Amino acid sequence: MEAIIWIVLPVLVAGGSALMAFNIMQARLEAAVAKEREPLLKARIGSISVADDRITAHLADGRIISVPLAWSWRLSRATPEQRARLEIVGDGASVRWPEANEDLSAEGMLRGIPASRSGN
């Protein structure tokens, strides 16, 4: 019995060390991702316009983001009047077009993420 303990004990200790190392690496990765994402989360839309083929946002810090209108299939289908009726929400974090049932975030535009077609 004592021999089994001397065989199993190092395995258990090594396994615990590996788990601890994994948890430390995971925490470091999560912190790095959060740090990378922070500037995107701070981006604020000051104004936005929708043309025939583009959505252009002027950010509060002076940057201008322009994405194809086709990235927002709901706005592509909306009338010019519906596109003109928008609300800047969340202190500029996103824009909502209530009549088109569309929301776009500054983060999504900066990341280049087209609107999802789920729930259409």
MODELLER restraints for C-alpha pairs under 7 A, 6 or more apart:
rsr = mdl.restraints
at = mdl.atoms
rsr.add(forms.Gaussian(group=physical.xy_distance, feature=features.Distance(at['CA:40:A'], at['CA:107:A']), mean=5.09, stdev=0.5))
rsr.add(forms.Gaussian(group=physical.xy_distance, feature=features.Distance(at['CA:41:A'], at['CA:107:A']), mean=6.01, stdev=0.5))
rsr.add(forms.Gaussian(group=physical.xy_distance, feature=features.Distance(at['CA:43:A'], at['CA:59:A']), mean=6.84, stdev=0.5))
rsr.add(forms.Gaussian(group=physical.xy_distance, feature=features.Distance(at['CA:43:A'], at['CA:93:A']), mean=6.60, stdev=0.5))
rsr.add(forms.Gaussian(group=physical.xy_distance, feature=features.Distance(at['CA:43:A'], at['CA:106:A']), mean=6.01, stdev=0.5))
rsr.add(forms.Gaussian(group=physical.xy_distance, feature=features.Distance(at['CA:43:A'], at['CA:107:A']), mean=6.75, stdev=0.5))
rsr.add(forms.Gaussian(group=physical.xy_distance, feature=features.Distance(at['CA:44:A'], at['CA:59:A']), mean=5.48, stdev=0.5))
rsr.add(forms.Gaussian(group=physical.xy_distance, feature=features.Distance(at['CA:44:A'], at['CA:60:A']), mean=5.54, stdev=0.5))
rsr.add(forms.Gaussian(group=physical.xy_distance, feature=features.Distance(at['CA:44:A'], at['CA:91:A']), mean=6.94, stdev=0.5))
rsr.add(forms.Gaussian(group=physical.xy_distance, feature=features.Distance(at['CA:44:A'], at['CA:92:A']), mean=4.45, stdev=0.5))
rsr.add(forms.Gaussian(group=physical.xy_distance, feature=features.Distance(at['CA:44:A'], at['CA:93:A']), mean=4.97, stdev=0.5))
rsr.add(forms.Gaussian(group=physical.xy_distance, feature=features.Distance(at['CA:44:A'], at['CA:106:A']), mean=6.38, stdev=0.5))
rsr.add(forms.Gaussian(group=physical.xy_distance, feature=features.Distance(at['CA:45:A'], at['CA:57:A']), mean=6.32, stdev=0.5))
rsr.add(forms.Gaussian(group=physical.xy_distance, feature=features.Distance(at['CA:45:A'], at['CA:58:A']), mean=5.93, stdev=0.5))
rsr.add(forms.Gaussian(group=physical.xy_distance, feature=features.Distance(at['CA:45:A'], at['CA:59:A']), mean=4.35, stdev=0.5))
rsr.add(forms.Gaussian(group=physical.xy_distance, feature=features.Distance(at['CA:45:A'], at['CA:60:A']), mean=5.81, stdev=0.5))
rsr.add(forms.Gaussian(group=physical.xy_distance, feature=features.Distance(at['CA:45:A'], at['CA:92:A']), mean=4.46, stdev=0.5))
rsr.add(forms.Gaussian(group=physical.xy_distance, feature=features.Distance(at['CA:45:A'], at['CA:93:A']), mean=6.22, stdev=0.5))
rsr.add(forms.Gaussian(group=physical.xy_distance, feature=features.Distance(at['CA:45:A'], at['CA:94:A']), mean=6.89, stdev=0.5))
rsr.add(forms.Gaussian(group=physical.xy_distance, feature=features.Distance(at['CA:45:A'], at['CA:106:A']), mean=6.39, stdev=0.5))
rsr.add(forms.Gaussian(group=physical.xy_distance, feature=features.Distance(at['CA:46:A'], at['CA:58:A']), mean=5.66, stdev=0.5))
rsr.add(forms.Gaussian(group=physical.xy_distance, feature=features.Distance(at['CA:46:A'], at['CA:59:A']), mean=5.15, stdev=0.5))
rsr.add(forms.Gaussian(group=physical.xy_distance, feature=features.Distance(at['CA:46:A'], at['CA:60:A']), mean=5.03, stdev=0.5))
rsr.add(forms.Gaussian(group=physical.xy_distance, feature=features.Distance(at['CA:46:A'], at['CA:92:A']), mean=6.24, stdev=0.5))
rsr.add(forms.Gaussian(group=physical.xy_distance, feature=features.Distance(at['CA:47:A'], at['CA:57:A']), mean=5.87, stdev=0.5))
rsr.add(forms.Gaussian(group=physical.xy_distance, feature=features.Distance(at['CA:47:A'], at['CA:58:A']), mean=5.26, stdev=0.5))
rsr.add(forms.Gaussian(group=physical.xy_distance, feature=features.Distance(at['CA:48:A'], at['CA:56:A']), mean=5.58, stdev=0.5))
rsr.add(forms.Gaussian(group=physical.xy_distance, feature=features.Distance(at['CA:48:A'], at['CA:57:A']), mean=4.24, stdev=0.5))
rsr.add(forms.Gaussian(group=physical.xy_distance, feature=features.Distance(at['CA:48:A'], at['CA:58:A']), mean=6.06, stdev=0.5))
rsr.add(forms.Gaussian(group=physical.xy_distance, feature=features.Distance(at['CA:49:A'], at['CA:55:A']), mean=5.91, stdev=0.5))
rsr.add(forms.Gaussian(group=physical.xy_distance, feature=features.Distance(at['CA:49:A'], at['CA:56:A']), mean=5.33, stdev=0.5))
rsr.add(forms.Gaussian(group=physical.xy_distance, feature=features.Distance(at['CA:49:A'], at['CA:57:A']), mean=6.52, stdev=0.5))
rsr.add(forms.Gaussian(group=physical.xy_distance, feature=features.Distance(at['CA:50:A'], at['CA:56:A']), mean=6.38, stdev=0.5))
rsr.add(forms.Gaussian(group=physical.xy_distance, feature=features.Distance(at['CA:50:A'], at['CA:83:A']), mean=6.67, stdev=0.5))
rsr.add(forms.Gaussian(group=physical.xy_distance, feature=features.Distance(at['CA:53:A'], at['CA:68:A']), mean=5.92, stdev=0.5))
rsr.add(forms.Gaussian(group=physical.xy_distance, feature=features.Distance(at['CA:53:A'], at['CA:69:A']), mean=4.95, stdev=0.5))
rsr.add(forms.Gaussian(group=physical.xy_distance, feature=features.Distance(at['CA:54:A'], at['CA:66:A']), mean=6.47, stdev=0.5))
rsr.add(forms.Gaussian(group=physical.xy_distance, feature=features.Distance(at['CA:54:A'], at['CA:67:A']), mean=5.66, stdev=0.5))
rsr.add(forms.Gaussian(group=physical.xy_distance, feature=features.Distance(at['CA:54:A'], at['CA:68:A']), mean=4.51, stdev=0.5))
rsr.add(forms.Gaussian(group=physical.xy_distance, feature=features.Distance(at['CA:54:A'], at['CA:69:A']), mean=4.45, stdev=0.5))
rsr.add(forms.Gaussian(group=physical.xy_distance, feature=features.Distance(at['CA:55:A'], at['CA:66:A']), mean=5.55, stdev=0.5))
rsr.add(forms.Gaussian(group=physical.xy_distance, feature=features.Distance(at['CA:55:A'], at['CA:67:A']), mean=5.38, stdev=0.5))
rsr.add(forms.Gaussian(group=physical.xy_distance, feature=features.Distance(at['CA:55:A'], at['CA:68:A']), mean=6.19, stdev=0.5))
rsr.add(forms.Gaussian(group=physical.xy_distance, feature=features.Distance(at['CA:55:A'], at['CA:69:A']), mean=5.54, stdev=0.5))
rsr.add(forms.Gaussian(group=physical.xy_distance, feature=features.Distance(at['CA:56:A'], at['CA:64:A']), mean=6.97, stdev=0.5))
rsr.add(forms.Gaussian(group=physical.xy_distance, feature=features.Distance(at['CA:56:A'], at['CA:65:A']), mean=5.64, stdev=0.5))
rsr.add(forms.Gaussian(group=physical.xy_distance, feature=features.Distance(at['CA:56:A'], at['CA:66:A']), mean=4.28, stdev=0.5))
rsr.add(forms.Gaussian(group=physical.xy_distance, feature=features.Distance(at['CA:56:A'], at['CA:67:A']), mean=6.59, stdev=0.5))
rsr.add(forms.Gaussian(group=physical.xy_distance, feature=features.Distance(at['CA:57:A'], at['CA:64:A']), mean=5.70, stdev=0.5))
rsr.add(forms.Gaussian(group=physical.xy_distance, feature=features.Distance(at['CA:57:A'], at['CA:65:A']), mean=5.17, stdev=0.5))
rsr.add(forms.Gaussian(group=physical.xy_distance, feature=features.Distance(at['CA:57:A'], at['CA:66:A']), mean=6.35, stdev=0.5))
rsr.add(forms.Gaussian(group=physical.xy_distance, feature=features.Distance(at['CA:58:A'], at['CA:64:A']), mean=4.62, stdev=0.5))
rsr.add(forms.Gaussian(group=physical.xy_distance, feature=features.Distance(at['CA:58:A'], at['CA:65:A']), mean=6.56, stdev=0.5))
rsr.add(forms.Gaussian(group=physical.xy_distance, feature=features.Distance(at['CA:65:A'], at['CA:110:A']), mean=6.97, stdev=0.5))
rsr.add(forms.Gaussian(group=physical.xy_distance, feature=features.Distance(at['CA:69:A'], at['CA:76:A']), mean=6.09, stdev=0.5))
rsr.add(forms.Gaussian(group=physical.xy_distance, feature=features.Distance(at['CA:70:A'], at['CA:76:A']), mean=6.01, stdev=0.5))
rsr.add(forms.Gaussian(group=physical.xy_distance, feature=features.Distance(at['CA:71:A'], at['CA:114:A']), mean=4.59, stdev=0.5))
rsr.add(forms.Gaussian(group=physical.xy_distance, feature=features.Distance(at['CA:71:A'], at['CA:115:A']), mean=5.81, stdev=0.5))
rsr.add(forms.Gaussian(group=physical.xy_distance, feature=features.Distance(at['CA:72:A'], at['CA:114:A']), mean=6.46, stdev=0.5))
rsr.add(forms.Gaussian(group=physical.xy_distance, feature=features.Distance(at['CA:72:A'], at['CA:115:A']), mean=5.22, stdev=0.5))
rsr.add(forms.Gaussian(group=physical.xy_distance, feature=features.Distance(at['CA:74:A'], at['CA:100:A']), mean=5.98, stdev=0.5))
rsr.add(forms.Gaussian(group=physical.xy_distance, feature=features.Distance(at['CA:74:A'], at['CA:102:A']), mean=6.30, stdev=0.5))
rsr.add(forms.Gaussian(group=physical.xy_distance, feature=features.Distance(at['CA:75:A'], at['CA:83:A']), mean=6.60, stdev=0.5))
rsr.add(forms.Gaussian(group=physical.xy_distance, feature=features.Distance(at['CA:75:A'], at['CA:100:A']), mean=6.25, stdev=0.5))
rsr.add(forms.Gaussian(group=physical.xy_distance, feature=features.Distance(at['CA:75:A'], at['CA:102:A']), mean=7.00, stdev=0.5))
rsr.add(forms.Gaussian(group=physical.xy_distance, feature=features.Distance(at['CA:78:A'], at['CA:100:A']), mean=5.90, stdev=0.5))
rsr.add(forms.Gaussian(group=physical.xy_distance, feature=features.Distance(at['CA:82:A'], at['CA:99:A']), mean=5.91, stdev=0.5))
rsr.add(forms.Gaussian(group=physical.xy_distance, feature=features.Distance(at['CA:82:A'], at['CA:100:A']), mean=6.49, stdev=0.5))
rsr.add(forms.Gaussian(group=physical.xy_distance, feature=features.Distance(at['CA:83:A'], at['CA:97:A']), mean=6.73, stdev=0.5))
rsr.add(forms.Gaussian(group=physical.xy_distance, feature=features.Distance(at['CA:85:A'], at['CA:97:A']), mean=6.31, stdev=0.5))
rsr.add(forms.Gaussian(group=physical.xy_distance, feature=features.Distance(at['CA:86:A'], at['CA:95:A']), mean=6.82, stdev=0.5))
rsr.add(forms.Gaussian(group=physical.xy_distance, feature=features.Distance(at['CA:86:A'], at['CA:96:A']), mean=5.58, stdev=0.5))
rsr.add(forms.Gaussian(group=physical.xy_distance, feature=features.Distance(at['CA:86:A'], at['CA:97:A']), mean=4.53, stdev=0.5))
rsr.add(forms.Gaussian(group=physical.xy_distance, feature=features.Distance(at['CA:86:A'], at['CA:98:A']), mean=6.90, stdev=0.5))
rsr.add(forms.Gaussian(group=physical.xy_distance, feature=features.Distance(at['CA:87:A'], at['CA:95:A']), mean=5.65, stdev=0.5))
rsr.add(forms.Gaussian(group=physical.xy_distance, feature=features.Distance(at['CA:87:A'], at['CA:96:A']), mean=5.09, stdev=0.5))
rsr.add(forms.Gaussian(group=physical.xy_distance, feature=features.Distance(at['CA:87:A'], at['CA:97:A']), mean=6.40, stdev=0.5))
rsr.add(forms.Gaussian(group=physical.xy_distance, feature=features.Distance(at['CA:88:A'], at['CA:94:A']), mean=6.06, stdev=0.5))
rsr.add(forms.Gaussian(group=physical.xy_distance, feature=features.Distance(at['CA:88:A'], at['CA:95:A']), mean=4.46, stdev=0.5))
rsr.add(forms.Gaussian(group=physical.xy_distance, feature=features.Distance(at['CA:88:A'], at['CA:96:A']), mean=6.34, stdev=0.5))
rsr.add(forms.Gaussian(group=physical.xy_distance, feature=features.Distance(at['CA:89:A'], at['CA:95:A']), mean=5.73, stdev=0.5))
rsr.add(forms.Gaussian(group=physical.xy_distance, feature=features.Distance(at['CA:93:A'], at['CA:105:A']), mean=5.86, stdev=0.5))
rsr.add(forms.Gaussian(group=physical.xy_distance, feature=features.Distance(at['CA:93:A'], at['CA:106:A']), mean=5.72, stdev=0.5))
rsr.add(forms.Gaussian(group=physical.xy_distance, feature=features.Distance(at['CA:94:A'], at['CA:103:A']), mean=6.83, stdev=0.5))
rsr.add(forms.Gaussian(group=physical.xy_distance, feature=features.Distance(at['CA:94:A'], at['CA:104:A']), mean=5.51, stdev=0.5))
rsr.add(forms.Gaussian(group=physical.xy_distance, feature=features.Distance(at['CA:94:A'], at['CA:105:A']), mean=3.96, stdev=0.5))
rsr.add(forms.Gaussian(group=physical.xy_distance, feature=features.Distance(at['CA:94:A'], at['CA:106:A']), mean=5.71, stdev=0.5))
rsr.add(forms.Gaussian(group=physical.xy_distance, feature=features.Distance(at['CA:95:A'], at['CA:103:A']), mean=5.59, stdev=0.5))
rsr.add(forms.Gaussian(group=physical.xy_distance, feature=features.Distance(at['CA:95:A'], at['CA:104:A']), mean=5.36, stdev=0.5))
rsr.add(forms.Gaussian(group=physical.xy_distance, feature=features.Distance(at['CA:95:A'], at['CA:105:A']), mean=6.30, stdev=0.5))
rsr.add(forms.Gaussian(group=physical.xy_distance, feature=features.Distance(at['CA:96:A'], at['CA:102:A']), mean=5.79, stdev=0.5))
rsr.add(forms.Gaussian(group=physical.xy_distance, feature=features.Distance(at['CA:96:A'], at['CA:103:A']), mean=4.45, stdev=0.5))
rsr.add(forms.Gaussian(group=physical.xy_distance, feature=features.Distance(at['CA:96:A'], at['CA:104:A']), mean=6.66, stdev=0.5))
rsr.add(forms.Gaussian(group=physical.xy_distance, feature=features.Distance(at['CA:97:A'], at['CA:103:A']), mean=6.39, stdev=0.5))
